[in-house]
Amino acid sequence: MKLSLLFFTVGLVLLLLQTTFLHLLPLGPVVPDLVLVLCVYWGLHHPTVGAALGSFILGYSVDVVSSPILGLNAFAMSLVFLAVYMTSRSIWLHSATVSAVVVLLASLVKGAGLMLAWVLFLDAEGLWLGALRYLVLEALLAAVLAPAVFALLRRGQVYFEGLKIAAG
Amino acid sequence: MLALLRKYQIPVASCACLLLSLYILTAASRGQLKSDPVGPLLLWLMRPLQVAAQAASGWVKGLHEAYWTTAGLRAENERLKKRIAQLEIERNRLLEAEATNQRLRQLLEFKASLPASGVVASIIANSASSWFQSCLINRGSADGVRKGMAVVTPLGVVGRVVDVSRRTAKVLLLTDANSGVDVFVQRSRARGIVAGSLENGTIMKYVKRSEDVQEGDRLVTSGLDGIFPKGLMVGVVTKVRKQSLGLFQSIEVAPAVRPERTEEVIVVGSELRELAG
């Protein structure tokens, strides 16, 4: 539970980065989705009820600061966590190099979830081509960043678990 | 039953989250989500961090620009380079202060010229998602900001307020696919709606094929949407296409205001009370 809380705090920091520093990168309107990378990490390496809730709340937080309607990203992030978790139960996805591919696919799942919710709850006019461009760019960017973010999160998790063992 | 639930607790929790988010989406899209206890709390928690991070981000940006400004002087000897870098940073700081001063003076003059009262606000965070074009400003319900109010600068329309907490407000930018501003073509008075589009940037919609619209035409607010005061600059027509089929023309627009380069804005609304000081 403590680890989930720690990860959730990390998620809020990543969200803060997404709304401020990452806009300094010369990427136009595309923002690297670090929150998504964290949700994928949760699904692969820390699948707990806390992580499922964390994915939902982080998605909701993105909605609070960005979306025109609440629930869009909460839905997409929950979907990503569930998809990654279910897939990782059946296929071995824990290699560092595979993480980039998993994040790429998860980003596409998130995009599909967003598009589905968008079509159902918002005006879908002019959505498809533009959405496809964002989807691909966002997925590639997240995949490129994934190994480094995964390594940092893994190191943090191992360090924290080491502290817990030492204390226990 | 309990053992089964325990065995599948993670998928069950995930599915519950999915259902909850669908419920929130449905309620929010129908306007039935009256109170959101988490959102304002989250914004309240994040506001000081965002203000600090945005300031630090501005500092990094300034430093980055200062670095590139001095990059051409690398051939000079080390002492001169250091001296120039120091002077350049100082100069940038002073120029920045002067520019801010000028912007704020323009904003105040513009504010005085508006038919409705306004509140000057700073942008403290940008959108966290590539799919939505929005920003957060440092004024909220405590300053009289209400949902639906117009957000403008002396250059033109920025967007409208879509969500308000006590000390912050979320602004849906003109460039977002879910926004819309009722406009006139200044020259021919042809009417349409300017909105963002994921596909083509900013576009002007619902303009009949018979209407006279040309590249370079200036678009101004009509005031008929009851949100934006009449006559504010919205953008300039950059491309007009009349396809062989369809009732309407396809018009691309360059917005008058580039949100990523905007730091201060004015929230306009008839119910706004003036800020003390």
Interface residues (C-beta under 8 A of the other chain):
Chain A: L12 L15 L16 L17 Q18 T19 T20 F21 H23 L24 P29 V30 V31 D33 V35 P47 T48 V49 A51 A52 L53 S55 F56 I57 G59 Y60 S61 V62 V64 V65 S66 S67 P68 I69 L70 G71 L72 N73 A74 F75 S78 L79 F81 L82 Y85 M86 L114 A117 W118 L120 F121 L122 D123 E125 G126 L127 W128 L129 G130 A131 R133 Y134 L137 E138
Chain B: Q9 I10 P11 A13 S14 C15 C17 L18 L20 S21 L22 Y23 I24 L25 T26 A28 S29 L33 D36 V38 G39 L42 L43 M46 L49 Q50 A53 Q54 A56 S57 V60 K61 H64 A125 N126 S127 A128 S129 S130 W131 F132 Q133 S134 L136 V162 D163 K170 L172 D176 A177 N178 S197 L198 E199 N200 I203 E260
